[in-house]
Amino acid sequence: AAASSPSSDMFDEIVMAEERFHGEGYQEGYAEGSHVGAAEGRRYGSLHGAKIGSEIGCYLGFALTWRCLLQKCMDEKNSKKIRALDSLIGMIQKFPYEDPTYDKLQEDLEKIRGKFKQVCSMLNIPSDVRISTERSSLTF
């Protein structure tokens, strides 16, 4: 039994080494994956946030410009359009840019997009107007 003890200890060391290396490899891989995942998530979040900011900024510029143009000729029709523009401007100003965890972000963004389309309709601007997030400009 004494002669088999060193060989079984050596076998145990080999088995334990494999388990230890497996555990260490797992920990290193997990740490690396977490780091890469966080970096990728941050990059995606920044890009997506910039696109939303650019889109909403274009809506605001559009609304403020049209409001200024319509104020020069105040009549009942323009008054209605200005109220719709004011509503859009108010929605944009209330949008919580600084809170990425805001749970109704997508819902409010869709409401702003809907109001923008409604305003375009009232202004007789083609409804296929879209905001280009790549170039930060209106495209007709």
Buried (B, 14 or more C-beta within 10 A) or exposed (E): EEEEEEEEEEEEEEEEEEEEEEEEEEEEEEEEEEEEEEEEEEEEEEEEEEBBBBBBBBBBEBBBEBBEEBEEEEEEEBEEBBEBBEBBBEBBEEBEEEEEEEEEBEEBBEBBBEBBBBBBEBBEBEEEBEBEBEEBEBEE
